[in-house]
């Protein structure tokens, strides 16, 4: 029933989703090193990591709050449901 969805997630999704699908759904033991460069090169990951403050929090509070404005990024959640889009 879910074979086509899982196949799409493991073959066509971003590296983070491919890794987590293999690890958490298929219960495999994928090597994170095979995915790490691609994950860290993802602009969405780079953007979220730019929020990190010296105390380790991402943004103003531990579990939520507004998305902070970061110089050099313009972001939108309106163009695509469920995802951030960026322009430089």
Helices and strands as residue ranges (DSSP letters): H 3-12, H 15-20, I 21-25, H 33-41, H 43-49, E 74-76, E 85-87
